[in-house]
């Protein structure tokens, strides 16, 4: 309910109405609700400035349309403010949870769309300003390499790019005046840089790859070892691609451009010579790493490997004493090559769309499985199952499964393989039971037990 304000002098209760048009001023008689009249001065904003009833003195201004009454106790005229009534009503409705009395016709849908468009434009402008401010901040934090070089030159500090560093390291390694320690240090540092695909390919631009390949001819075992280390890193680093992933393990990746240059540079022959001759075990380990990186997902290299007697070289390497660590790596390589060949046969239609016809023809010309059977790898792989390490057994079991189609009759004719599988089954049943007690439903030993059971079933 609105408040009542006293008006002087006293008058008659009624409703004051504004007879003038909006925006105009008028003076003249005003008539009250009871029919009485008085003189009034109307302003353009609808307020009455002077109210002069016939029996009273001029009063104070009141808004047009206000309710006026006579207070019988005091004898004063009072006016009720309509806007205050509306405000109180809205406030009471807000407290009760009702919506405020808002005129929904104030804005049209077009007005709202226009306002929203302006809001978006303002947001875009603000975003653009933020981007510019951020770019300016970045520019303040970072400076062009040329400016940095000039500043560091004044401090007697030289900044080199990766390419410049690799050129310097190759020159150091290839220099006749460098000591053995300096050559090894240069190769060690170079291996760090060629892990990146672009850097590895950068070796080709100035002949650095061929210099490293020639290092395999050195009479120093350490030079051969670290040269092979650099080559293995250069062959196996590239972006993640389906065609460059290993079947298991740490997933090294292939670098085709460097692999092709290495084959043309004679790297494959040199690597096989080192593996076939008397060399320290660390050197053979690094050379085998380089060979694996060169052969994976490169059918032409695999074809040349078979022609050069690579399977015979690996067989001699595995059968030598004290080479159990190398034997596991060799088995892993064979597993990768076999599964790669099988995947090619199963997905030949897909490869036809993604691979060049030349590469498809190269895959067809790799007689890997017949070569493994002829070179006795069925029996060699089966005998490696006697290795004591669980990880080595896992890789041998995987390879036995991959060679099953090729070596099934050889496996059945090998009584030692059957005895080994039965013995391992008992061992891994006990280990799998312990895993179950520890709450591991699908543990490592349970998986190995599953592989053994699968092989035994196939060989019945």
Beta strands, then each sheet from edge to edge (+ up, - down):
strand 1: 4-7
strand 2: 14-15
strand 3: 26-31
strand 4: 37-42
strand 5: 47-53
strand 6: 62-63
strand 7: 67-70
strand 8: 77-80
sheet 1: 1+ 8- 7+ 2-
sheet 2: 3+ 4- 5+ 6-
end
